[in-house]
């Protein structure tokens, strides 16, 4: 039973929400966390590509992108633990040269490598962050591809991970059955529950309003299997009152919740709300190599290529077997006259996925020109500026693949201009929508946003560790 009153209500249980729940509970406050997805144990995770399973574990914006055109698709994990359930275990700090060259003019003065360092350390200790020794065979092939790109001096190293006793089974993105991945459900959430926090699964916050020197959060039950999780439906709504509220639903959910609630809260600066969203420059490219790379052996990501003072990194990754063929409409140059997703050649190519498909992803600074609006029912509609550009490293990667005699992938971006991201950032930018020190919504005391939506720009590396460090920093001020 979810109570009607609490000291703190937290909306979302990913990297930001879980840390907020633990720190508030440790300070003796009654904490209730509303999570749109369901609770998962290690026994619940499956090594499968059954779409019914994936629809419970993931959320896509828009959810009907397979049948309706959309310029960008945002994919995130869904469950108690948020995206941490399905992330690859990669936890990288923002490199110092990225701060110096690209972020110092975009982030408030409260944030810098020095000011975040001890909070990075807190999270790294909690999640056992380290550089592993093992690298899968595909990473060695990746090194050779990157060396052929003609970028000059590059740095190749293993990615920092939060993993213990990894079995190297390769199913990181379907949830870790062995409990080796240090996600929020393995770390912060059990501690928060032990400190007295309550986690209410399958509950979606619809709007928030000021009430009785606090806030009332209105929510409804969700059924993730029927794909209605981000629709504003299901009246009547339940509600819970709290003196403090933390919105930690991620982007685009957090800015959308504030957009639905704007008329019910004290007036706040809203010019940048729902705007300036970055996809972190994510764009993958794959190729069928001339040699075996054993795509699905080892962690889902393991290796990083970067060039000092440049605004990108390249990582190896493997996608679920159905991903390139179905979700991302992947085809290859040898069968691209015209693009073809069937036939003998395509079937043979699919057979080579497991042994010879190498997928590399570029993560880079982008312009942050994705924005959202609400339809008349309050549902999220995603838009992307026509000026959106991707890193020129994408084409250099293709050329390097061709030089190695590989059959280069033709992506959905090449065919339709559609982009996919698993790292949405922004929409509630600190310094514009929320106060940088407390992440409190301007002119609304006690209402905070603590997730990736407050970050002012792309991070070049995956944002998970930075979101967690920012959460620890802010909780040291507000709890």
C-alpha positions as CSV (number, residue, x, y, z in Angstrom):
1,X,0.0,0.0,0.0
2,X,1.4,3.4,-1.0
3,X,0.9,6.0,1.7
4,X,-0.9,9.2,1.1
5,X,1.8,11.3,2.8
6,X,5.6,11.2,2.9
7,X,8.5,13.6,3.7
8,X,10.0,13.0,0.2
9,X,8.5,11.6,-3.0
10,X,11.0,10.7,-5.7
11,X,9.9,10.0,-9.3
12,X,12.2,7.6,-11.0
13,X,14.8,5.1,-9.6
14,X,17.8,5.4,-11.9
15,X,21.2,6.8,-11.1
16,X,19.8,10.1,-9.8
17,X,16.6,8.8,-8.0
18,X,18.3,5.9,-6.3
19,X,21.0,8.0,-4.8
20,X,18.5,10.6,-3.7
21,X,16.4,7.9,-2.1
22,X,19.3,6.5,-0.1
23,X,20.6,9.9,1.2
24,X,17.2,11.1,2.2
25,X,16.4,7.8,3.9
26,X,19.7,7.9,5.8
27,X,18.8,11.3,7.1
28,X,15.7,9.9,8.7
29,X,13.0,11.1,6.3
30,X,10.1,9.0,5.1
31,X,10.8,8.4,1.4
32,X,8.5,7.0,-1.3
33,X,9.9,6.3,-4.8
34,X,7.5,6.0,-7.7
35,X,8.9,3.9,-10.6
36,X,7.2,3.6,-13.9
37,X,8.7,0.1,-14.6
38,X,8.6,-3.1,-12.6
39,X,10.9,-4.6,-10.0
40,X,13.5,-7.1,-11.2
41,X,15.6,-9.6,-9.5
42,X,18.6,-11.4,-11.1
43,X,16.4,-14.5,-11.4
44,X,13.9,-12.5,-13.5
45,X,16.5,-11.5,-16.2
46,X,16.5,-13.6,-19.3
47,X,19.1,-14.1,-22.1
48,X,16.5,-13.8,-24.8
49,X,15.4,-11.5,-27.6
50,X,11.7,-12.2,-27.1
51,X,10.0,-8.8,-27.9
52,X,7.6,-9.4,-25.1
53,X,10.5,-9.5,-22.6
54,X,12.2,-6.5,-24.2
55,X,9.0,-4.4,-24.0
56,X,9.0,-4.9,-20.2
57,X,12.6,-4.0,-19.8
58,X,12.9,-1.1,-22.3
59,X,11.0,2.1,-23.2
60,X,11.3,3.8,-26.5
61,X,10.2,7.4,-27.4
62,X,8.1,7.3,-29.6
63,X,6.9,3.8,-28.8
64,X,5.4,3.4,-32.3
65,X,8.6,4.4,-34.2
66,X,8.7,1.1,-36.2
67,X,5.5,2.1,-38.0
68,X,5.6,5.9,-37.8
69,X,8.3,8.2,-39.0
70,X,10.4,9.9,-36.3
71,X,13.6,11.9,-36.7
72,X,15.1,10.5,-33.5
73,X,14.3,7.5,-31.2
74,X,15.3,7.5,-27.5
75,X,15.8,4.1,-25.9
76,X,16.0,3.7,-22.1
77,X,15.8,1.0,-19.5
78,X,12.6,0.7,-17.5
79,X,12.3,-0.9,-14.0
80,X,13.3,-0.4,-10.4
81,X,16.9,0.7,-11.1
82,X,16.1,2.6,-14.3
83,X,18.5,2.4,-17.2
84,X,21.2,1.0,-14.9
85,X,19.4,-2.3,-15.2
86,X,20.4,-2.5,-18.9
87,X,23.4,-0.3,-19.2
88,X,26.7,-1.9,-20.2
89,X,28.4,-1.4,-16.8
90,X,30.5,1.4,-18.3
91,X,31.3,4.2,-15.9
92,X,33.7,6.8,-17.3
93,X,34.5,10.3,-16.0
94,X,34.3,13.2,-18.4
95,X,37.9,13.6,-19.6
96,X,39.7,16.7,-18.4
97,X,40.4,17.9,-21.9
98,X,36.6,17.8,-22.7
99,X,35.9,20.0,-19.7
100,X,38.6,22.4,-20.8
101,X,37.8,22.6,-24.5
102,X,34.1,22.1,-24.6
103,X,32.3,22.2,-21.3
104,X,33.7,25.1,-19.3
105,X,31.6,27.6,-21.2
106,X,28.4,25.5,-21.0
107,X,28.4,24.3,-17.3
108,X,27.9,26.5,-14.3
109,X,30.9,27.4,-12.1
110,X,29.8,25.0,-9.4
111,X,30.9,22.1,-11.7
112,X,34.4,21.2,-12.8
113,X,36.7,18.1,-12.7
114,X,38.0,19.3,-9.3
115,X,34.7,20.1,-7.8
116,X,33.2,16.7,-8.9
117,X,36.2,14.6,-8.1
118,X,35.4,13.5,-4.6
119,X,31.8,12.7,-5.7
120,X,33.1,10.6,-8.6
121,X,35.2,8.8,-6.0
122,X,32.2,8.0,-3.8
123,X,30.3,6.5,-6.7
124,X,33.3,4.6,-8.0
125,X,33.9,3.0,-4.7
126,X,30.3,2.1,-4.3
127,X,30.1,0.6,-7.8
128,X,33.5,-1.0,-7.8
129,X,34.7,1.0,-10.8
130,X,38.0,-0.3,-12.3
131,X,39.7,-1.0,-15.6
132,X,39.4,-4.8,-16.4
133,X,42.2,-6.9,-17.8
134,X,40.1,-9.0,-20.2
135,X,39.2,-7.7,-23.6
136,X,37.1,-9.7,-26.1
137,X,38.4,-10.6,-29.5
138,X,36.3,-7.9,-31.3
139,X,38.2,-5.2,-29.4
140,X,41.5,-6.2,-30.9
141,X,39.9,-5.8,-34.4
142,X,38.5,-2.5,-33.4
143,X,42.0,-1.3,-32.5
144,X,43.1,-2.0,-36.1
145,X,40.1,-0.2,-37.6
146,X,40.8,2.9,-35.5
147,X,44.4,2.9,-36.5
148,X,43.4,2.9,-40.2
149,X,41.3,6.0,-39.7
150,X,44.3,8.3,-40.1
151,X,43.6,10.4,-37.0
152,X,47.2,10.5,-35.9
153,X,48.1,9.7,-32.3
154,X,45.1,8.0,-30.6
155,X,44.7,6.5,-27.2
156,X,43.2,3.0,-27.0
157,X,42.3,1.5,-23.6
158,X,39.8,-0.6,-21.9
159,X,36.7,1.1,-20.6
160,X,36.2,1.6,-16.9
161,X,33.5,-0.7,-15.6
162,X,31.4,-1.2,-12.5
163,X,31.4,-5.0,-12.5
164,X,32.4,-7.9,-10.2
165,X,33.2,-11.4,-11.3
166,X,31.9,-10.9,-14.8
167,X,31.1,-14.2,-16.7
168,X,31.7,-12.4,-20.1
169,X,28.5,-13.9,-21.4
170,X,27.7,-10.7,-23.4
171,X,24.1,-10.3,-22.2
172,X,24.7,-7.0,-20.3
173,X,21.9,-5.1,-22.0
174,X,19.2,-7.7,-21.1
175,X,19.9,-7.4,-17.4
176,X,22.7,-9.4,-15.6
177,X,21.5,-12.8,-14.4
178,X,24.6,-13.2,-12.3
179,X,24.4,-10.0,-10.3
180,X,27.9,-9.1,-11.6
181,X,26.9,-5.7,-13.0
182,X,26.9,-3.0,-10.3
183,X,23.5,-1.5,-11.2
184,X,21.4,0.6,-8.8
185,X,19.3,-2.5,-8.0
186,X,22.4,-4.2,-6.6
187,X,23.8,-1.3,-4.7
188,X,22.0,1.9,-3.8
189,X,18.5,0.6,-3.8
190,X,19.0,-2.3,-1.3
191,X,20.7,0.2,1.0
192,X,17.9,2.7,0.6
193,X,15.3,0.1,1.4
194,X,17.3,-0.9,4.4
195,X,17.3,2.7,5.5
196,X,13.4,2.7,5.3
197,X,12.7,3.9,1.7
198,X,9.6,2.5,-0.1
199,X,9.8,1.7,-3.8
200,X,6.4,1.6,-5.5
201,X,6.8,-0.1,-8.9
202,X,4.5,0.4,-12.0
203,X,3.5,3.9,-11.0
204,X,3.7,6.8,-13.5
205,X,3.6,10.4,-12.3
206,X,1.3,12.5,-14.5
207,X,1.5,15.9,-12.9
208,X,2.6,17.8,-9.8
209,X,0.9,20.7,-8.1
210,X,1.6,22.9,-5.1
211,X,-0.4,21.9,-2.0
212,X,-0.3,22.7,1.7
213,X,3.3,24.0,1.9
214,X,4.4,21.0,-0.2
215,X,3.5,19.2,-3.3
216,X,0.9,16.7,-4.4
217,X,2.1,14.1,-7.0
218,X,-0.7,12.6,-9.1
219,X,0.1,9.2,-10.6
220,X,-1.5,6.1,-12.2
221,X,-0.6,2.4,-12.5
222,X,1.2,1.3,-15.6
223,X,1.2,-2.0,-17.5
224,X,4.5,-2.0,-19.4
225,X,3.6,-5.1,-21.4
226,X,0.8,-3.3,-23.3
227,X,3.2,-0.4,-24.2
228,X,1.1,2.3,-22.6
229,X,3.8,3.3,-20.1
230,X,4.3,6.9,-21.3
231,X,0.7,7.7,-22.3
232,X,-1.2,10.2,-20.1
233,X,-4.3,8.1,-19.6
234,X,-5.9,6.1,-16.8
235,X,-8.2,8.5,-14.9
236,X,-8.9,8.7,-12.0
237,X,-5.5,9.3,-10.6
238,X,-4.1,8.4,-7.2
239,X,-2.0,11.0,-5.3
240,X,0.6,11.4,-2.6
241,X,1.6,14.6,-0.7
242,X,5.2,15.4,0.3
243,X,7.1,18.4,1.6
244,X,9.9,17.7,-0.9
245,X,9.7,16.1,-4.4
246,X,12.6,14.9,-6.6
247,X,11.9,14.4,-10.2
248,X,14.4,11.8,-11.5
249,X,12.6,10.3,-14.4
250,X,15.2,11.1,-17.0
251,X,14.9,12.9,-20.3
252,X,12.4,13.3,-21.9
253,X,10.1,12.2,-19.0
254,X,11.3,14.8,-16.5
255,X,10.9,17.9,-18.7
256,X,7.5,16.5,-19.9
257,X,6.3,16.1,-16.3
258,X,7.2,19.7,-15.6
259,X,5.5,20.9,-18.8
260,X,2.3,19.1,-17.8
261,X,2.6,20.7,-14.3
262,X,3.6,24.2,-15.3
263,X,0.2,25.9,-14.6
264,X,0.0,24.1,-11.2
265,X,3.3,25.3,-9.8
266,X,4.8,28.7,-9.0
267,X,5.9,30.5,-12.1
268,X,9.4,29.5,-13.1
269,X,11.7,30.3,-16.1
270,X,10.4,27.9,-18.8
271,X,12.1,29.2,-22.0
272,X,14.5,26.2,-22.1
273,X,12.2,23.6,-20.6
274,X,12.1,20.6,-23.0
275,X,14.7,22.2,-25.3
276,X,18.4,21.8,-25.8
277,X,18.2,18.0,-25.4
278,X,21.3,16.1,-26.6
279,X,21.6,12.6,-27.9
280,X,25.3,12.7,-26.7
281,X,26.3,12.4,-30.4
282,X,25.4,8.7,-30.4
283,X,25.7,7.0,-33.8
284,X,26.7,3.3,-34.4
285,X,28.1,1.8,-37.6
286,X,28.7,-1.8,-38.3
287,X,30.4,-4.0,-40.9
288,X,30.8,-7.6,-41.7
289,X,34.5,-8.2,-41.4
290,X,36.7,-10.6,-43.4
291,X,37.7,-12.3,-40.2
292,X,36.0,-13.7,-37.2
293,X,35.4,-11.2,-34.4
294,X,33.0,-13.2,-32.3
295,X,30.7,-10.3,-31.9
296,X,28.7,-11.5,-28.9
297,X,31.5,-12.8,-26.7
298,X,32.5,-10.7,-23.8
299,X,30.9,-7.5,-22.3
300,X,28.6,-5.5,-24.5
301,X,31.2,-2.7,-24.5
302,X,34.9,-3.1,-23.6
303,X,37.2,-0.7,-25.5
304,X,37.6,3.0,-26.1
305,X,39.5,5.0,-28.8
306,X,40.0,8.7,-28.3
307,X,42.2,11.4,-29.6
308,X,43.4,14.1,-27.2
309,X,41.6,17.4,-27.6
310,X,39.0,16.0,-29.9
311,X,35.3,16.0,-29.2
312,X,34.5,12.3,-29.7
313,X,35.3,8.8,-28.6
314,X,34.8,5.5,-30.4
315,X,33.7,2.3,-28.5
316,X,33.1,-1.2,-29.5
317,X,29.7,-2.6,-28.8
318,X,27.4,-5.5,-29.7
319,X,23.8,-5.2,-30.5
320,X,21.2,-7.8,-29.9
321,X,21.0,-10.2,-32.9
322,X,17.6,-8.8,-34.0
323,X,18.7,-5.2,-33.5
324,X,20.6,-4.4,-36.7
325,X,18.2,-6.5,-38.8
326,X,14.8,-5.3,-37.4
327,X,14.9,-2.5,-34.9
328,X,17.6,-0.4,-36.7
329,X,16.8,-1.7,-40.2
330,X,20.4,-2.5,-40.8
331,X,21.5,-3.6,-44.3
332,X,24.9,-3.6,-46.0
333,X,26.5,-2.0,-49.0
334,X,26.7,-5.3,-50.9
335,X,22.9,-5.6,-50.8
336,X,22.0,-1.9,-51.0
337,X,21.0,-1.7,-54.6
338,X,18.3,-0.8,-53.7
339,X,18.2,-1.3,-49.9
340,X,17.0,-4.8,-49.2
341,X,15.9,-6.5,-46.0
342,X,15.2,-9.9,-47.4
343,X,16.5,-12.4,-49.9
344,X,19.3,-14.9,-50.1
345,X,22.1,-12.4,-49.7
346,X,20.5,-10.8,-46.7
347,X,19.9,-14.2,-45.1
348,X,23.5,-15.2,-45.5
349,X,24.6,-11.8,-44.0
350,X,22.5,-12.5,-41.0
351,X,24.2,-15.9,-40.6
352,X,27.5,-14.0,-40.3
353,X,26.3,-11.7,-37.5
354,X,27.6,-13.8,-34.6
355,X,31.1,-14.4,-36.0
356,X,31.9,-11.4,-38.2
357,X,29.7,-8.4,-37.4
358,X,31.7,-5.6,-35.7
359,X,29.8,-2.6,-34.4
360,X,31.5,0.6,-33.4
361,X,29.8,3.6,-31.9
362,X,30.8,7.2,-32.1
363,X,29.9,9.3,-29.0
364,X,30.6,13.0,-29.5
365,X,29.6,16.6,-28.7
366,X,26.4,17.5,-30.5
367,X,24.5,20.8,-30.7
368,X,21.8,19.7,-28.3
369,X,19.1,20.6,-30.7
370,X,16.5,18.0,-29.9
371,X,13.4,19.3,-28.3
372,X,10.1,18.0,-27.1
373,X,6.5,19.3,-27.0
374,X,3.3,17.8,-25.7
375,X,0.4,16.7,-27.8
376,X,-3.2,17.8,-26.7
377,X,-3.3,14.8,-24.3
378,X,0.0,15.6,-22.6
379,X,2.1,13.0,-24.4
380,X,5.7,13.5,-25.5
381,X,6.3,14.4,-29.1
382,X,10.0,14.5,-30.1
383,X,11.5,16.9,-32.6
384,X,15.0,17.4,-34.0
385,X,16.3,20.5,-35.6
386,X,17.0,20.3,-39.3
387,X,20.5,21.6,-38.6
388,X,21.4,18.5,-36.5
389,X,24.8,17.2,-37.6
390,X,26.8,14.1,-36.7
391,X,30.5,13.7,-36.2
392,X,32.6,13.5,-39.3
393,X,34.3,10.5,-37.6
394,X,31.3,8.5,-38.8
395,X,32.4,8.7,-42.4
396,X,36.0,8.1,-41.5
397,X,35.0,4.9,-39.7
398,X,33.2,3.7,-42.9
399,X,36.3,4.4,-45.0
400,X,38.5,2.4,-42.5
401,X,36.1,-0.5,-42.7
402,X,36.2,-0.5,-46.5
403,X,40.0,-0.3,-46.5
404,X,39.9,-3.6,-44.5
405,X,37.7,-5.2,-47.1
406,X,34.6,-5.2,-44.9
407,X,31.0,-5.1,-46.0
408,X,30.0,-1.8,-44.5
409,X,26.6,-1.3,-42.8
410,X,23.9,1.0,-44.2
411,X,22.2,2.4,-41.2
412,X,18.7,3.8,-40.7
413,X,20.5,7.2,-40.5
414,X,21.9,6.7,-44.0
415,X,18.5,5.6,-45.4
416,X,16.1,7.9,-43.6
417,X,18.1,10.4,-41.5
418,X,16.7,8.8,-38.3
419,X,19.0,8.7,-35.3
420,X,18.9,6.6,-32.1
421,X,20.3,7.4,-28.7
422,X,20.5,5.6,-25.4
423,X,22.0,8.7,-23.7
424,X,19.4,11.5,-23.7
425,X,20.7,14.6,-21.9
426,X,19.1,17.9,-21.1
427,X,15.6,19.5,-21.1
428,X,15.8,20.8,-17.6
429,X,19.2,22.5,-17.8
430,X,20.9,23.7,-14.6
431,X,21.3,27.4,-14.5
432,X,18.3,27.9,-16.8
433,X,15.4,25.7,-15.4
434,X,16.9,24.6,-12.0
435,X,19.4,26.2,-9.6
436,X,22.9,24.7,-10.2
437,X,23.7,24.2,-6.5
438,X,20.5,22.5,-5.3
439,X,18.9,21.5,-8.6
440,X,15.8,23.1,-7.3
441,X,13.2,24.3,-9.8
442,X,13.4,28.1,-9.7
443,X,10.7,29.7,-7.4
444,X,9.5,26.3,-6.2
445,X,11.2,25.5,-2.9
446,X,11.6,21.8,-2.3
447,X,11.0,20.6,-5.9
448,X,14.2,19.3,-7.4
449,X,15.3,17.6,-10.6
450,X,18.2,15.1,-10.2
451,X,18.9,13.2,-13.4
452,X,20.5,13.5,-16.8
453,X,18.0,16.1,-17.9
454,X,19.8,18.8,-15.8
455,X,23.1,18.4,-17.6
456,X,23.8,21.4,-19.8
457,X,25.5,19.6,-22.6
458,X,26.7,16.3,-24.0
459,X,29.4,14.6,-22.0
460,X,31.3,12.8,-24.9
461,X,31.5,9.6,-22.6
462,X,28.4,7.9,-21.3
463,X,26.8,10.1,-18.8
464,X,25.9,7.6,-16.0
465,X,28.9,8.2,-13.7
466,X,28.5,12.0,-14.1
467,X,24.8,11.8,-13.3
468,X,25.6,9.8,-10.2
469,X,28.4,12.2,-9.1
470,X,26.1,15.2,-9.6
471,X,23.4,13.5,-7.5
472,X,25.9,12.8,-4.7
473,X,27.1,16.4,-4.8
474,X,23.6,17.9,-4.7
475,X,22.4,15.5,-2.0
476,X,25.2,16.7,0.2
477,X,23.5,20.1,0.1
478,X,19.7,19.4,0.3
479,X,19.1,16.3,2.4
